[in-house]
Amino acid sequence: MKVYRVAMLGHKDHGKSTLIGSLLIKTKSVTKQRIEEAKKASKELGKAFEPAFLLDSFYEEQRNGMTLDTTRAEIHYKNVAIELIDVPGHEELIKNMITGASYASAAVLIISAKKNEGIKPQTKRHLYLASMLGIDKLLVAVNKMDTVNYSDEVFNNIKNGIEPFIKELNLKEYYFVPISAYNGENLTTNSIHMKWYKGKPLLDVLLRLLKTNKSKDKRFIGIVQSKIEDKFAIHILNGELKSNDLVKVLPQGKIAKVKSIYNGLKPSNKAKVGDNVMISTDVVLNRGDLLVHKNDKLEPVSMFLGKIFLANNIDKRNVVIRINGLDYNAKISFIKRIDPTRNKELDGKPGQLEVAIVKVNVEKSVAVEPFEINKDIGKFTIFDNKNNFLGFGNVLKL
């Protein structure tokens, strides 16, 4: 069964966990025993049953009404499996969001229609982050419609308020769906309370997003993961590799012949995108080496322009960046700073630096490409020399 990954984004208390819990119940993707356990936990806390308790596994999370870590839940709908990644809406947990969202192919952004909630700076910050992580398919779920008497006016005000920002981020495809996660309305069937909404329910719209055709780029790119005896473990990032292919090894610059391919213990004539295989070559490969076909124009560089998002301030400009699974000493020079809630350049000195355009000088040459060309080798994470996480970035220009 095909499995799709979806990041659930949104501000605190706007209903991410409640939505996932309701989807688990609606699609019968959770056992009756698990539901009874959640009801029991709710009763012990003196609360009415809340679908979000299906997600919040830890007692402290239930007590505080706050999701403290990345939570994953899988639902099954129309012969498709969808892994929903509930990433925290709290600024101090931004690292967890980056980890959770980076594996998703689409996102659901939850915005509460309830009075005094609506579009918040954090809403736009999460949307900006998602776009930097390469998520370009979006479903905006306008939640808590039951609290505003299912008003189409409130729904349209939120739609008109966030849509210009979505367009600025150049997302490929996006939709808006009004819902009540708590009541389970407009999730798998259309709600009788929102007859003015002429679209399909949330899960059908989400399936449409997920099944959109992917890029037909056939160019081969593989990454060396390890050496086992006289063979090398390779992950195929793009295209396909065949026996007897001549490949360029970067950053080495050598040309290698693929003598054999093993998928598990069985010999194979080729490997396709997503495969993890063992190969033997006439050149010694190193962990983190990139393999491309002999005539590919990709070459290693020691400097590039990037866009970075910082979860923590950089005290010194000397950092460690992790690219293709390897660490490199690097120096970052700031060019301009950006406010992610407005997608505009900041005026003056920022109080809390988040997004910036930078020049990155790497101690050793590394094979990368602009993120818009190749998301797999166009991204990096940033650490200090004590391996503390600082943020992540995308390659903009070589």
C-alpha positions in Angstrom: 0.0 0.0 0.0 1.3 3.5 -1.0 2.2 5.6 2.1 2.1 9.4 1.9 3.5 11.7 4.6 1.7 14.9 5.5 2.8 17.6 7.9 0.2 19.1 10.2 1.0 22.8 10.8 -0.6 25.5 12.8 -0.7 27.7 15.8 -1.1 26.4 19.4 -4.7 25.4 20.2 -6.0 25.7 16.6 -6.8 22.0 16.6 -4.1 19.9 14.9 -4.2 17.0 17.4 -8.0 17.1 17.5 -8.2 16.9 13.7 -5.8 13.9 13.6 -7.8 12.2 16.4 -11.0 12.7 14.6 -9.5 11.4 11.3 -8.3 8.3 13.1 -11.9 7.7 14.4 -13.7 8.6 11.1 -11.5 6.3 9.0 -11.5 3.5 11.7 -7.8 3.6 11.8 -7.6 3.3 15.6 -8.8 0.4 17.7 -11.8 0.5 20.0 -9.4 -0.3 22.8 -7.3 2.7 22.1 -10.4 4.9 22.1 -11.5 3.5 25.4 -8.0 4.1 26.9 -8.3 7.8 25.7 -11.7 8.1 27.2 -10.5 6.7 30.5 -7.6 9.2 30.5 -10.0 12.0 29.9 -12.2 10.9 32.8 -9.3 10.7 35.2 -8.4 14.3 34.3 -12.0 15.4 34.8 -12.5 16.3 31.2 -14.9 15.4 28.4 -13.5 13.0 25.8 -11.3 14.9 23.4 -10.0 13.2 20.1 -6.7 14.9 20.7 -6.1 12.5 23.6 -5.5 9.7 21.0 -2.4 11.6 20.0 -1.1 12.9 23.4 0.5 9.7 24.8 2.1 11.3 27.8 0.2 12.2 30.9 1.9 15.5 31.2 0.9 16.4 27.7 -2.8 15.6 28.5 -2.6 17.5 31.7 -1.2 20.7 30.1 -3.2 20.4 26.9 0.0 20.8 24.9 1.7 18.6 22.3 5.3 18.4 23.4 6.9 16.3 20.6 6.5 15.3 17.0 3.7 12.7 16.9 2.9 10.5 14.0 -0.4 8.7 13.2 -1.3 6.6 10.2 -4.8 6.6 8.7 -6.1 4.4 5.9 -8.6 5.9 3.4 -9.6 4.6 0.0 -6.8 2.1 -0.3 -4.2 4.7 0.6 -2.1 5.1 3.8 -1.5 8.6 5.0 1.0 9.3 7.8 0.0 12.5 9.6 3.0 14.2 11.3 1.7 16.5 14.1 4.5 19.1 14.6 4.3 21.4 17.6 3.0 24.9 17.3 5.2 26.3 20.0 8.3 28.4 19.1 10.6 26.7 21.6 9.9 23.4 19.8 10.8 24.6 16.3 13.5 22.0 15.9 10.9 19.2 16.2 8.9 20.8 13.5 11.8 20.9 11.1 12.5 17.2 11.8 8.8 16.3 11.3 8.0 18.4 8.3 11.2 17.7 6.3 9.9 14.2 5.3 6.4 15.3 4.2 5.2 15.7 0.6 2.3 18.0 1.5 1.0 19.9 4.5 -2.3 20.7 6.2 -2.3 24.1 7.8 -4.9 24.4 10.5 -6.4 27.9 11.1 -9.0 28.4 13.8 -12.1 30.4 12.8 -12.9 31.0 16.5 -13.1 34.7 17.6 -9.7 36.1 18.6 -7.8 33.2 17.1 -7.6 33.2 13.3 -4.4 34.0 11.5 -1.4 34.5 13.8 2.3 35.4 13.2 3.1 31.7 14.1 0.6 30.6 11.3 2.7 32.4 8.7 6.0 31.4 10.3 5.0 27.7 9.9 3.9 28.3 6.4 7.2 30.0 5.5 9.1 27.1 7.1 7.1 24.5 5.1 8.0 26.3 1.9 11.7 26.3 2.8 11.5 22.6 3.5 10.3 22.0 0.0 6.6 21.4 0.8 4.7 23.0 -2.1 1.3 21.4 -1.8 -1.0 22.8 0.9 -4.5 22.2 2.3 -5.7 25.0 4.5 -8.2 23.6 7.0 -10.3 26.4 8.5 -11.2 24.8 11.8 -13.8 25.4 14.6 -16.4 26.5 12.1 -19.0 25.4 14.7 -17.9 28.2 17.0 -18.9 30.9 14.4 -22.2 29.3 13.4 -20.7 27.9 10.3 -20.4 31.3 8.8 -19.2 31.5 5.1 -18.2 35.1 5.8 -15.7 34.1 8.5 -14.3 31.4 6.3 -13.9 33.8 3.3 -12.2 36.4 5.6 -9.6 33.9 6.7 -9.1 32.6 3.1 -8.6 36.2 1.8 -6.3 37.0 4.7 -3.8 34.2 4.2 -4.0 33.5 0.4 -1.8 36.5 -0.7 0.9 35.2 1.6 0.6 31.7 0.1 0.9 33.1 -3.4 4.1 35.0 -2.3 5.7 31.7 -1.4 5.0 30.2 -4.8 3.3 27.1 -3.6 2.4 24.9 -6.6 -1.1 23.8 -5.4 -3.3 24.7 -2.5 -7.0 24.4 -1.4 -9.2 25.7 1.4 -11.7 23.5 3.3 -14.0 24.6 6.2 -14.2 22.0 9.0 -15.1 21.3 12.6 -12.5 18.8 13.8 -14.1 18.3 17.2 -17.5 17.4 15.6 -15.9 15.5 12.7 -17.6 17.7 10.0 -16.3 18.0 6.4 -13.6 15.4 7.1 -14.8 12.3 5.1 -18.3 13.6 4.1 -19.8 17.0 3.4 -21.4 18.8 6.4 -25.1 19.6 6.3 -24.2 22.8 8.2 -22.0 24.2 5.4 -24.0 23.7 2.3 -22.5 26.9 0.9 -19.2 25.0 0.6 -19.2 23.2 -2.8 -15.9 21.4 -2.6 -15.1 17.9 -1.5 -14.4 16.9 2.2 -10.9 17.3 3.6 -9.6 13.8 3.0 -10.7 13.7 -0.6 -9.0 17.1 -1.3 -5.9 15.8 0.5 -5.8 12.7 -1.7 -6.0 14.9 -4.8 -3.0 16.9 -3.6 -1.0 13.8 -2.8 -1.6 12.1 -6.1 -0.5 15.0 -8.2 2.1 13.8 -10.7 5.7 14.2 -9.5 8.6 15.4 -11.6 9.6 13.3 -14.6 13.3 14.1 -14.2 15.2 10.9 -15.0 18.7 12.2 -14.1 20.6 9.8 -11.9 21.9 10.8 -8.5 23.0 8.4 -5.8 24.6 8.8 -2.4 27.2 6.5 -0.8 26.0 5.5 2.7 28.7 3.0 3.8 31.2 0.3 2.8 30.6 -3.3 3.6 33.6 -5.6 2.7 34.3 -4.9 -1.0 30.9 -3.4 -1.8 29.2 0.0 -1.2 25.8 0.8 0.1 24.1 3.3 -2.2 20.7 5.2 -1.8 19.2 6.2 -5.1 18.0 9.8 -4.8 16.8 10.2 -8.4 16.7 8.4 -11.7 18.1 4.9 -12.1 21.4 3.1 -12.1 22.3 0.2 -14.3 25.1 -2.4 -14.4 28.2 -1.2 -16.4 27.1 2.5 -16.1 30.0 4.9 -15.9 29.4 7.3 -13.0 31.2 10.5 -11.8 32.2 10.3 -8.1 31.9 13.7 -6.3 33.8 15.4 -4.8 36.5 13.0 -5.8 36.1 13.8 -9.5 36.9 10.2 -10.5 35.0 8.1 -13.1 33.9 4.7 -11.8 32.4 1.7 -13.6 29.5 0.0 -11.9 30.5 -3.7 -12.0 27.5 -5.1 -10.2 24.3 -4.2 -8.3 22.7 -6.2 -5.5 19.2 -5.6 -4.2 19.4 -7.4 -0.9 21.3 -10.6 -1.5 20.1 -10.9 -5.1 22.1 -9.5 -8.1 20.1 -7.0 -10.2 20.7 -5.2 -13.5 19.4 -1.9 -12.3 18.2 0.2 -9.3 15.6 2.9 -9.3 14.8 6.0 -7.3 14.2 5.2 -3.6 16.1 1.9 -3.7 18.9 1.1 -1.2 21.4 -1.3 -3.0 24.9 -2.6 -2.8 27.2 -2.0 -5.7 30.8 -2.9 -6.6 33.0 -0.5 -8.6 36.6 -0.2 -9.8 37.0 3.0 -7.6 37.0 3.2 -3.8 34.0 5.2 -2.7 33.7 7.2 0.5 30.6 7.8 2.7 28.8 10.9 1.6 30.2 10.7 -2.0 27.6 11.6 -4.7 27.3 9.5 -7.8 26.0 11.0 -11.1 26.3 9.8 -14.7 29.6 10.4 -16.4 28.5 13.5 -18.4 26.5 15.2 -15.7 27.5 18.8 -15.2 27.3 18.7 -11.4 30.7 19.7 -9.9 31.8 20.3 -6.2 32.0 23.9 -4.9 33.5 25.5 -1.8 31.2 28.6 -1.7 27.5 29.1 -2.3 24.6 31.5 -1.5 21.9 30.1 0.8 18.8 30.9 2.7 18.9 29.8 6.4 16.4 29.5 9.2 17.8 29.8 12.7 16.2 28.1 15.7 19.0 29.5 17.8 21.2 32.6 17.4 24.7 32.1 16.0 27.2 33.7 18.4 30.1 33.2 16.0 30.1 33.0 12.2 32.1 29.8 12.2 29.7 26.8 12.2 29.5 23.2 11.1 27.1 22.4 8.3 25.8 18.9 7.5 25.3 18.1 3.8 24.8 14.7 2.3 25.3 13.1 5.7 28.7 14.6 6.3 29.9 17.5 8.5 31.9 20.4 7.1 33.5 23.4 8.9 32.1 26.5 7.3 31.9 30.3 7.7 28.6 32.1 7.3 28.4 35.8 6.1 25.1 37.5 6.4 23.8 39.4 3.3 20.2 40.3 4.4 17.7 39.3 7.1 14.1 38.4 6.4 10.9 38.5 8.5 9.3 35.1 7.8 5.9 36.4 9.0 5.9 39.1 6.3 8.3 37.6 3.7 10.0 41.0 3.7 13.5 42.2 4.4 14.0 43.4 7.9 14.7 47.1 8.6 17.4 47.7 11.2 18.8 45.1 13.6 16.4 42.3 14.4 15.7 41.3 18.0 15.6 37.6 17.1 17.2 36.5 13.9 15.3 33.8 12.1 15.6 33.9 8.3 18.6 35.3 6.4 20.3 35.2 3.0 23.9 34.3 3.5 27.2 33.4 1.8 28.5 30.0 3.0 32.3 29.3 2.6 33.0 25.6 3.1 36.4 24.3 4.3 36.3 21.4 1.8 34.6 21.2 -1.6 31.1 19.6 -1.5 28.7 18.6 -4.3 25.5 20.6 -4.0 22.8 22.2 -6.2 20.3 24.9 -5.7 17.3 23.7 -3.7 14.8 24.5 -6.5 16.7 22.1 -8.8 17.3 19.3 -6.3 15.8 19.2 -2.8 17.9 16.2 -1.8 21.3 17.8 -2.3 20.3 21.4 -2.0 19.7 21.5 1.8 21.8 21.5 4.9 21.6 21.7 8.7 23.6 24.0 10.9 25.4 23.1 14.2 27.9 24.8 16.5 31.3 23.1 17.2 29.7 21.3 20.2 27.0 19.7 17.9 24.2 21.9 19.2 21.5 22.3 16.6 21.3 25.9 15.2 19.0 25.7 12.2 18.8 24.6 8.6 19.3 26.1 5.1 18.8 25.8 1.4 21.3 26.4 -1.4 20.1 29.3 -3.5 22.9 29.8 -6.0 26.4 28.4 -6.7 
